[in-house]
């Protein structure tokens, strides 16, 4: 079992063996914040912080017999999970019980809103839980940038929740997938799921496979030199033949303002999206700034152009 799921089961146990969906999202978020570890990541959603992976884990644990199949998070047995987690995690869990006490529902949500204003930005209930002064103070902390910008982002090293958080944090309205074959072993990043999840986050999804790299060119990418050779070829031989697709991308940017081009690699220099950006930078009719997101990366050989 993934260690993060043991954390989840232990959290449910220390809070009485049953938690509502919303309370579990909030309490697990607080635990991760207090512990300083992202066992789960979260992004702003209609009731505040939300984790898609937590929802997935709930279903997996129910299928495996650890949780009762139910809308709530409810342990199926009296087995204790507290001895299955690290001492430091157990200490923070018990401290969280003392801190939160009997807070639940709207009172718990309000506590998180006041302490973590970033996650209030997509809330549909904030104005009913906060007074006018509180809400205005929280709103003043948000990134309200709306100037047109083309971003590029790779999902390598990111959970789907952390990835969506980056998109939401930068007020991106459309995600353009430039993988030739939008299939991934990482949860949430194959085309259908990614389109569904970006929609949940309030972001449109568009796939332009013509801007991807043909599979026959993706062989033996095992060095920086191999990547450079591929991208030089892509820039000089492939991109010039894709004027219609580039025009489509430019139209999306012109119509929507803040758009992100996405592929796999975290470092844009090891991804063909950097060449798409370079081509636009050299386009005399393109005047939108370009920003590359998520530059911390681990080298990986996943083929997902």
BALOBA-1460 file (C-alpha; in Angstrom, 3 decimals):
// residues 305
<rec num="1" residu="x" x="0.000" y="0.000" z="0.000"/>
<rec num="2" residu="x" x="1.258" y="3.498" z="-0.806"/>
<rec num="3" residu="x" x="2.452" y="5.226" z="2.345"/>
<rec num="4" residu="x" x="0.191" y="8.220" z="1.683"/>
<rec num="5" residu="x" x="-2.816" y="5.887" z="1.950"/>
<rec num="6" residu="x" x="-1.621" y="4.714" z="5.358"/>
<rec num="7" residu="x" x="-1.534" y="8.383" z="6.373"/>
<rec num="8" residu="x" x="-5.108" y="8.763" z="5.161"/>
<rec num="9" residu="x" x="-6.338" y="5.712" z="7.056"/>
<rec num="10" residu="x" x="-4.575" y="6.836" z="10.230"/>
<rec num="11" residu="x" x="-6.096" y="10.292" z="9.929"/>
<rec num="12" residu="x" x="-9.587" y="8.847" z="9.588"/>
<rec num="13" residu="x" x="-8.898" y="6.672" z="12.646"/>
<rec num="14" residu="x" x="-7.752" y="9.492" z="14.938"/>
<rec num="15" residu="x" x="-10.817" y="11.526" z="13.972"/>
<rec num="16" residu="x" x="-13.278" y="8.814" z="14.952"/>
<rec num="17" residu="x" x="-13.168" y="6.353" z="12.037"/>
<rec num="18" residu="x" x="-15.635" y="8.322" z="9.875"/>
<rec num="19" residu="x" x="-15.207" y="11.632" z="8.068"/>
<rec num="20" residu="x" x="-17.347" y="13.423" z="5.524"/>
<rec num="21" residu="x" x="-15.764" y="13.971" z="2.118"/>
<rec num="22" residu="x" x="-15.294" y="17.674" z="2.734"/>
<rec num="23" residu="x" x="-13.948" y="17.285" z="6.265"/>
<rec num="24" residu="x" x="-11.468" y="14.660" z="5.102"/>
<rec num="25" residu="x" x="-10.191" y="16.951" z="2.339"/>
<rec num="26" residu="x" x="-9.761" y="19.779" z="4.850"/>
<rec num="27" residu="x" x="-8.170" y="17.750" z="7.636"/>
<rec num="28" residu="x" x="-5.742" y="15.962" z="5.318"/>
<rec num="29" residu="x" x="-4.768" y="19.341" z="3.891"/>
<rec num="30" residu="x" x="-4.127" y="20.716" z="7.380"/>
<rec num="31" residu="x" x="-2.085" y="17.646" z="8.235"/>
<rec num="32" residu="x" x="0.118" y="18.099" z="5.154"/>
<rec num="33" residu="x" x="0.574" y="21.793" z="5.957"/>
<rec num="34" residu="x" x="1.428" y="21.130" z="9.609"/>
<rec num="35" residu="x" x="3.755" y="18.280" z="8.674"/>
<rec num="36" residu="x" x="5.426" y="20.260" z="5.905"/>
<rec num="37" residu="x" x="5.184" y="17.329" z="3.474"/>
<rec num="38" residu="x" x="3.023" y="17.049" z="0.403"/>
<rec num="39" residu="x" x="1.800" y="13.512" z="0.883"/>
<rec num="40" residu="x" x="-1.121" y="14.937" z="-1.081"/>
<rec num="41" residu="x" x="-1.237" y="18.081" z="-3.196"/>
<rec num="42" residu="x" x="-4.254" y="20.371" z="-3.516"/>
<rec num="43" residu="x" x="-5.617" y="23.043" z="-5.828"/>
<rec num="44" residu="x" x="-8.290" y="25.734" z="-5.299"/>
<rec num="45" residu="x" x="-11.799" y="24.442" z="-5.928"/>
<rec num="46" residu="x" x="-15.392" y="25.398" z="-5.224"/>
<rec num="47" residu="x" x="-15.208" y="24.603" z="-1.490"/>
<rec num="48" residu="x" x="-11.525" y="25.481" z="-1.081"/>
<rec num="49" residu="x" x="-8.602" y="23.042" z="-1.297"/>
<rec num="50" residu="x" x="-9.257" y="19.846" z="-3.233"/>
<rec num="51" residu="x" x="-7.260" y="16.743" z="-4.176"/>
<rec num="52" residu="x" x="-8.236" y="14.510" z="-7.078"/>
<rec num="53" residu="x" x="-5.752" y="11.877" z="-5.935"/>
<rec num="54" residu="x" x="-7.450" y="11.745" z="-2.542"/>
<rec num="55" residu="x" x="-10.728" y="10.980" z="-4.308"/>
<rec num="56" residu="x" x="-8.989" y="8.282" z="-6.326"/>
<rec num="57" residu="x" x="-7.425" y="6.782" z="-3.189"/>
<rec num="58" residu="x" x="-10.835" y="6.655" z="-1.536"/>
<rec num="59" residu="x" x="-12.144" y="4.511" z="-4.372"/>
<rec num="60" residu="x" x="-9.057" y="2.279" z="-4.372"/>
<rec num="61" residu="x" x="-9.260" y="1.719" z="-0.615"/>
<rec num="62" residu="x" x="-12.946" y="0.906" z="-0.859"/>
<rec num="63" residu="x" x="-12.292" y="-1.584" z="-3.676"/>
<rec num="64" residu="x" x="-9.539" y="-3.191" z="-1.553"/>
<rec num="65" residu="x" x="-11.736" y="-3.507" z="1.523"/>
<rec num="66" residu="x" x="-10.071" y="-0.873" z="3.723"/>
<rec num="67" residu="x" x="-12.954" y="1.592" z="3.539"/>
<rec num="68" residu="x" x="-16.697" y="1.039" z="3.396"/>
<rec num="69" residu="x" x="-18.066" y="1.940" z="-0.053"/>
<rec num="70" residu="x" x="-19.890" y="5.103" z="0.944"/>
<rec num="71" residu="x" x="-19.913" y="8.813" z="0.202"/>
<rec num="72" residu="x" x="-18.078" y="9.384" z="3.495"/>
<rec num="73" residu="x" x="-14.595" y="8.143" z="4.414"/>
<rec num="74" residu="x" x="-15.451" y="5.289" z="6.786"/>
<rec num="75" residu="x" x="-13.059" y="2.594" z="8.008"/>
<rec num="76" residu="x" x="-14.282" y="-0.944" z="7.388"/>
<rec num="77" residu="x" x="-12.632" y="-2.632" z="10.370"/>
<rec num="78" residu="x" x="-11.396" y="-1.873" z="13.878"/>
<rec num="79" residu="x" x="-7.796" y="-2.417" z="12.815"/>
<rec num="80" residu="x" x="-5.469" y="0.371" z="13.917"/>
<rec num="81" residu="x" x="-3.257" y="2.104" z="11.364"/>
<rec num="82" residu="x" x="-1.422" y="4.368" z="13.789"/>
<rec num="83" residu="x" x="1.472" y="1.950" z="14.225"/>
<rec num="84" residu="x" x="1.985" y="1.846" z="10.457"/>
<rec num="85" residu="x" x="3.075" y="5.468" z="10.090"/>
<rec num="86" residu="x" x="6.245" y="7.254" z="11.094"/>
<rec num="87" residu="x" x="6.584" y="8.672" z="14.601"/>
<rec num="88" residu="x" x="6.787" y="12.259" z="13.323"/>
<rec num="89" residu="x" x="3.593" y="11.804" z="11.310"/>
<rec num="90" residu="x" x="1.784" y="10.298" z="14.273"/>
<rec num="91" residu="x" x="2.872" y="13.181" z="16.470"/>
<rec num="92" residu="x" x="1.479" y="15.737" z="13.991"/>
<rec num="93" residu="x" x="-1.759" y="13.787" z="13.642"/>
<rec num="94" residu="x" x="-2.339" y="13.815" z="17.384"/>
<rec num="95" residu="x" x="-1.438" y="17.486" z="17.557"/>
<rec num="96" residu="x" x="-3.957" y="18.195" z="14.806"/>
<rec num="97" residu="x" x="-6.703" y="16.468" z="16.784"/>
<rec num="98" residu="x" x="-5.944" y="18.768" z="19.722"/>
<rec num="99" residu="x" x="-5.860" y="21.827" z="17.469"/>
<rec num="100" residu="x" x="-9.062" y="21.172" z="15.559"/>
<rec num="101" residu="x" x="-11.159" y="19.709" z="18.343"/>
<rec num="102" residu="x" x="-14.778" y="19.423" z="17.253"/>
<rec num="103" residu="x" x="-14.519" y="21.756" z="14.266"/>
<rec num="104" residu="x" x="-16.203" y="20.349" z="11.188"/>
<rec num="105" residu="x" x="-18.154" y="21.468" z="8.160"/>
<rec num="106" residu="x" x="-18.300" y="25.210" z="7.574"/>
<rec num="107" residu="x" x="-16.389" y="26.029" z="10.744"/>
<rec num="108" residu="x" x="-13.473" y="23.908" z="9.586"/>
<rec num="109" residu="x" x="-13.604" y="25.394" z="6.097"/>
<rec num="110" residu="x" x="-13.607" y="28.901" z="7.550"/>
<rec num="111" residu="x" x="-10.511" y="28.096" z="9.622"/>
<rec num="112" residu="x" x="-8.641" y="27.023" z="6.493"/>
<rec num="113" residu="x" x="-9.862" y="30.001" z="4.466"/>
<rec num="114" residu="x" x="-8.508" y="32.436" z="7.026"/>
<rec num="115" residu="x" x="-5.129" y="30.735" z="7.254"/>
<rec num="116" residu="x" x="-4.598" y="29.707" z="3.615"/>
<rec num="117" residu="x" x="-6.168" y="32.393" z="1.400"/>
<rec num="118" residu="x" x="-4.715" y="30.966" z="-1.811"/>
<rec num="119" residu="x" x="-7.237" y="28.125" z="-1.732"/>
<rec num="120" residu="x" x="-10.195" y="30.501" z="-1.483"/>
<rec num="121" residu="x" x="-9.715" y="31.891" z="-4.985"/>
<rec num="122" residu="x" x="-12.216" y="29.492" z="-6.646"/>
<rec num="123" residu="x" x="-14.562" y="29.116" z="-3.683"/>
<rec num="124" residu="x" x="-18.299" y="29.371" z="-4.284"/>
<rec num="125" residu="x" x="-19.085" y="29.787" z="-0.592"/>
<rec num="126" residu="x" x="-16.420" y="32.226" z="0.615"/>
<rec num="127" residu="x" x="-18.712" y="35.240" z="0.905"/>
<rec num="128" residu="x" x="-21.126" y="33.279" z="3.077"/>
<rec num="129" residu="x" x="-18.396" y="32.104" z="5.472"/>
<rec num="130" residu="x" x="-16.345" y="35.292" z="5.705"/>
<rec num="131" residu="x" x="-17.334" y="38.825" z="6.589"/>
<rec num="132" residu="x" x="-16.650" y="41.607" z="4.114"/>
<rec num="133" residu="x" x="-13.381" y="42.700" z="5.719"/>
<rec num="134" residu="x" x="-12.043" y="39.140" z="5.858"/>
<rec num="135" residu="x" x="-12.997" y="38.435" z="2.277"/>
<rec num="136" residu="x" x="-11.417" y="41.610" z="0.918"/>
<rec num="137" residu="x" x="-8.216" y="40.938" z="2.870"/>
<rec num="138" residu="x" x="-8.043" y="37.425" z="1.466"/>
<rec num="139" residu="x" x="-8.861" y="38.536" z="-2.065"/>
<rec num="140" residu="x" x="-6.031" y="41.079" z="-1.960"/>
<rec num="141" residu="x" x="-3.515" y="38.208" z="-1.689"/>
<rec num="142" residu="x" x="-4.551" y="36.499" z="-4.938"/>
<rec num="143" residu="x" x="-2.707" y="36.732" z="-8.214"/>
<rec num="144" residu="x" x="-5.126" y="38.758" z="-10.328"/>
<rec num="145" residu="x" x="-2.896" y="39.035" z="-13.390"/>
<rec num="146" residu="x" x="-4.959" y="38.937" z="-16.560"/>
<rec num="147" residu="x" x="-2.508" y="40.235" z="-19.171"/>
<rec num="148" residu="x" x="-2.085" y="37.898" z="-22.159"/>
<rec num="149" residu="x" x="0.791" y="35.477" z="-21.750"/>
<rec num="150" residu="x" x="1.862" y="32.177" z="-23.245"/>
<rec num="151" residu="x" x="3.106" y="29.758" z="-20.600"/>
<rec num="152" residu="x" x="4.780" y="26.409" z="-21.100"/>
<rec num="153" residu="x" x="4.640" y="23.651" z="-18.512"/>
<rec num="154" residu="x" x="5.727" y="20.025" z="-18.197"/>
<rec num="155" residu="x" x="4.050" y="17.610" z="-15.819"/>
<rec num="156" residu="x" x="7.171" y="15.594" z="-15.007"/>
<rec num="157" residu="x" x="7.562" y="15.333" z="-11.231"/>
<rec num="158" residu="x" x="4.107" y="16.770" z="-10.542"/>
<rec num="159" residu="x" x="0.928" y="15.160" z="-9.304"/>
<rec num="160" residu="x" x="-2.218" y="16.109" z="-11.199"/>
<rec num="161" residu="x" x="-3.256" y="18.249" z="-8.201"/>
<rec num="162" residu="x" x="0.049" y="20.149" z="-8.051"/>
<rec num="163" residu="x" x="-0.091" y="20.622" z="-11.817"/>
<rec num="164" residu="x" x="-3.607" y="22.079" z="-11.679"/>
<rec num="165" residu="x" x="-2.559" y="24.306" z="-8.798"/>
<rec num="166" residu="x" x="0.170" y="25.839" z="-10.970"/>
<rec num="167" residu="x" x="-2.305" y="26.445" z="-13.797"/>
<rec num="168" residu="x" x="-4.906" y="27.994" z="-11.492"/>
<rec num="169" residu="x" x="-2.278" y="30.077" z="-9.690"/>
<rec num="170" residu="x" x="-1.274" y="31.653" z="-12.990"/>
<rec num="171" residu="x" x="-4.864" y="32.333" z="-14.087"/>
<rec num="172" residu="x" x="-4.494" y="30.145" z="-17.149"/>
<rec num="173" residu="x" x="-7.724" y="29.789" z="-19.087"/>
<rec num="174" residu="x" x="-6.756" y="27.261" z="-21.782"/>
<rec num="175" residu="x" x="-4.329" y="24.326" z="-21.705"/>
<rec num="176" residu="x" x="-2.953" y="23.304" z="-25.107"/>
<rec num="177" residu="x" x="-1.568" y="19.768" z="-25.212"/>
<rec num="178" residu="x" x="1.167" y="19.457" z="-27.856"/>
<rec num="179" residu="x" x="1.956" y="15.767" z="-27.376"/>
<rec num="180" residu="x" x="1.622" y="13.686" z="-30.514"/>
<rec num="181" residu="x" x="0.315" y="10.769" z="-28.440"/>
<rec num="182" residu="x" x="-1.319" y="12.127" z="-25.255"/>
<rec num="183" residu="x" x="-0.962" y="8.967" z="-23.187"/>
<rec num="184" residu="x" x="0.872" y="8.832" z="-19.865"/>
<rec num="185" residu="x" x="1.542" y="6.341" z="-17.096"/>
<rec num="186" residu="x" x="1.129" y="9.179" z="-14.591"/>
<rec num="187" residu="x" x="-2.344" y="9.369" z="-13.104"/>
<rec num="188" residu="x" x="-4.471" y="12.110" z="-14.634"/>
<rec num="189" residu="x" x="-2.298" y="13.010" z="-17.614"/>
<rec num="190" residu="x" x="-3.704" y="10.930" z="-20.451"/>
<rec num="191" residu="x" x="-5.878" y="12.976" z="-22.788"/>
<rec num="192" residu="x" x="-9.385" y="12.102" z="-21.574"/>
<rec num="193" residu="x" x="-8.561" y="12.399" z="-17.875"/>
<rec num="194" residu="x" x="-6.536" y="15.568" z="-18.357"/>
<rec num="195" residu="x" x="-9.393" y="17.177" z="-20.281"/>
<rec num="196" residu="x" x="-11.840" y="16.168" z="-17.531"/>
<rec num="197" residu="x" x="-9.634" y="17.429" z="-14.714"/>
<rec num="198" residu="x" x="-8.757" y="20.750" z="-16.315"/>
<rec num="199" residu="x" x="-12.499" y="21.297" z="-16.782"/>
<rec num="200" residu="x" x="-13.009" y="20.690" z="-13.053"/>
<rec num="201" residu="x" x="-10.409" y="23.397" z="-12.411"/>
<rec num="202" residu="x" x="-12.211" y="25.795" z="-14.754"/>
<rec num="203" residu="x" x="-9.645" y="25.491" z="-17.561"/>
<rec num="204" residu="x" x="-10.388" y="24.532" z="-21.168"/>
<rec num="205" residu="x" x="-8.368" y="21.784" z="-22.861"/>
<rec num="206" residu="x" x="-7.284" y="21.700" z="-26.504"/>
<rec num="207" residu="x" x="-5.151" y="19.030" z="-28.164"/>
<rec num="208" residu="x" x="-3.006" y="19.944" z="-31.185"/>
<rec num="209" residu="x" x="-1.220" y="16.688" z="-32.047"/>
<rec num="210" residu="x" x="0.218" y="18.171" z="-35.242"/>
<rec num="211" residu="x" x="2.671" y="20.094" z="-33.064"/>
<rec num="212" residu="x" x="3.963" y="16.892" z="-31.495"/>
<rec num="213" residu="x" x="7.070" y="14.928" z="-32.455"/>
<rec num="214" residu="x" x="6.542" y="11.806" z="-34.623"/>
<rec num="215" residu="x" x="7.232" y="8.590" z="-32.731"/>
<rec num="216" residu="x" x="9.901" y="7.432" z="-35.173"/>
<rec num="217" residu="x" x="12.045" y="10.411" z="-34.122"/>
<rec num="218" residu="x" x="11.861" y="9.637" z="-30.431"/>
<rec num="219" residu="x" x="14.301" y="6.738" z="-30.415"/>
<rec num="220" residu="x" x="17.422" y="6.703" z="-28.213"/>
<rec num="221" residu="x" x="16.966" y="10.078" z="-26.547"/>
<rec num="222" residu="x" x="19.609" y="9.254" z="-23.955"/>
<rec num="223" residu="x" x="21.790" y="12.352" z="-23.934"/>
<rec num="224" residu="x" x="21.656" y="16.109" z="-24.162"/>
<rec num="225" residu="x" x="23.204" y="15.915" z="-27.620"/>
<rec num="226" residu="x" x="20.450" y="13.572" z="-28.805"/>
<rec num="227" residu="x" x="17.797" y="15.988" z="-27.564"/>
<rec num="228" residu="x" x="19.531" y="18.906" z="-29.264"/>
<rec num="229" residu="x" x="19.734" y="17.048" z="-32.558"/>
<rec num="230" residu="x" x="16.042" y="16.154" z="-32.367"/>
<rec num="231" residu="x" x="14.910" y="19.654" z="-31.488"/>
<rec num="232" residu="x" x="17.084" y="21.255" z="-34.176"/>
<rec num="233" residu="x" x="15.406" y="18.951" z="-36.701"/>
<rec num="234" residu="x" x="11.965" y="19.658" z="-35.255"/>
<rec num="235" residu="x" x="12.553" y="23.413" z="-35.448"/>
<rec num="236" residu="x" x="13.962" y="23.453" z="-38.971"/>
<rec num="237" residu="x" x="12.007" y="20.669" z="-40.673"/>
<rec num="238" residu="x" x="8.712" y="20.081" z="-38.834"/>
<rec num="239" residu="x" x="7.531" y="23.389" z="-37.429"/>
<rec num="240" residu="x" x="7.738" y="25.195" z="-40.806"/>
<rec num="241" residu="x" x="5.222" y="22.662" z="-42.198"/>
<rec num="242" residu="x" x="2.720" y="23.308" z="-39.390"/>
<rec num="243" residu="x" x="1.669" y="26.869" z="-40.139"/>
<rec num="244" residu="x" x="-2.026" y="26.026" z="-39.757"/>
<rec num="245" residu="x" x="-1.444" y="24.528" z="-36.302"/>
<rec num="246" residu="x" x="0.690" y="27.465" z="-35.204"/>
<rec num="247" residu="x" x="-2.016" y="29.831" z="-36.455"/>
<rec num="248" residu="x" x="-4.549" y="27.826" z="-34.447"/>
<rec num="249" residu="x" x="-2.415" y="28.223" z="-31.339"/>
<rec num="250" residu="x" x="-2.042" y="31.958" z="-31.972"/>
<rec num="251" residu="x" x="-5.813" y="32.289" z="-32.338"/>
<rec num="252" residu="x" x="-6.358" y="30.485" z="-29.048"/>
<rec num="253" residu="x" x="-3.937" y="32.892" z="-27.370"/>
<rec num="254" residu="x" x="-5.528" y="35.941" z="-29.004"/>
<rec num="255" residu="x" x="-9.018" y="34.801" z="-27.959"/>
<rec num="256" residu="x" x="-8.208" y="33.675" z="-24.414"/>
<rec num="257" residu="x" x="-5.196" y="35.662" z="-23.238"/>
<rec num="258" residu="x" x="-3.501" y="33.366" z="-20.755"/>
<rec num="259" residu="x" x="-2.713" y="30.024" z="-22.355"/>
<rec num="260" residu="x" x="-0.333" y="27.205" z="-21.408"/>
<rec num="261" residu="x" x="1.339" y="24.775" z="-23.801"/>
<rec num="262" residu="x" x="2.033" y="21.446" z="-22.138"/>
<rec num="263" residu="x" x="4.080" y="18.311" z="-22.642"/>
<rec num="264" residu="x" x="5.942" y="15.918" z="-20.313"/>
<rec num="265" residu="x" x="9.451" y="17.165" z="-19.529"/>
<rec num="266" residu="x" x="9.775" y="19.524" z="-16.582"/>
<rec num="267" residu="x" x="12.720" y="21.376" z="-18.110"/>
<rec num="268" residu="x" x="11.474" y="23.128" z="-21.242"/>
<rec num="269" residu="x" x="14.963" y="22.894" z="-22.753"/>
<rec num="270" residu="x" x="14.495" y="19.110" z="-22.940"/>
<rec num="271" residu="x" x="11.048" y="19.454" z="-24.524"/>
<rec num="272" residu="x" x="9.917" y="20.415" z="-28.010"/>
<rec num="273" residu="x" x="7.554" y="22.996" z="-26.501"/>
<rec num="274" residu="x" x="10.631" y="25.216" z="-26.149"/>
<rec num="275" residu="x" x="10.948" y="25.195" z="-29.938"/>
<rec num="276" residu="x" x="7.293" y="26.111" z="-30.352"/>
<rec num="277" residu="x" x="7.932" y="29.051" z="-28.030"/>
<rec num="278" residu="x" x="11.096" y="29.968" z="-29.927"/>
<rec num="279" residu="x" x="9.209" y="29.947" z="-33.196"/>
<rec num="280" residu="x" x="6.598" y="32.303" z="-31.800"/>
<rec num="281" residu="x" x="9.272" y="34.574" z="-30.345"/>
<rec num="282" residu="x" x="10.694" y="34.899" z="-33.869"/>
<rec num="283" residu="x" x="7.257" y="35.600" z="-35.362"/>
<rec num="284" residu="x" x="7.005" y="39.349" z="-36.125"/>
<rec num="285" residu="x" x="3.219" y="39.169" z="-35.731"/>
<rec num="286" residu="x" x="3.364" y="37.611" z="-32.248"/>
<rec num="287" residu="x" x="3.691" y="40.066" z="-29.372"/>
<rec num="288" residu="x" x="2.651" y="38.046" z="-26.314"/>
<rec num="289" residu="x" x="5.245" y="37.402" z="-23.584"/>
<rec num="290" residu="x" x="6.294" y="33.798" z="-22.915"/>
<rec num="291" residu="x" x="6.977" y="32.238" z="-19.501"/>
<rec num="292" residu="x" x="8.243" y="28.730" z="-18.727"/>
<rec num="293" residu="x" x="6.744" y="27.183" z="-15.579"/>
<rec num="294" residu="x" x="8.147" y="24.486" z="-13.256"/>
<rec num="295" residu="x" x="11.874" y="24.527" z="-13.943"/>
<rec num="296" residu="x" x="12.893" y="22.122" z="-11.149"/>
<rec num="297" residu="x" x="13.098" y="18.724" z="-12.749"/>
<rec num="298" residu="x" x="14.415" y="15.196" z="-12.698"/>
<rec num="299" residu="x" x="15.685" y="13.754" z="-15.980"/>
<rec num="300" residu="x" x="13.311" y="11.121" z="-17.300"/>
<rec num="301" residu="x" x="13.033" y="8.993" z="-20.404"/>
<rec num="302" residu="x" x="9.223" y="8.828" z="-20.711"/>
<rec num="303" residu="x" x="8.258" y="9.273" z="-24.357"/>
<rec num="304" residu="x" x="5.171" y="11.434" z="-24.603"/>
<rec num="305" residu="x" x="5.717" y="13.927" z="-27.396"/>
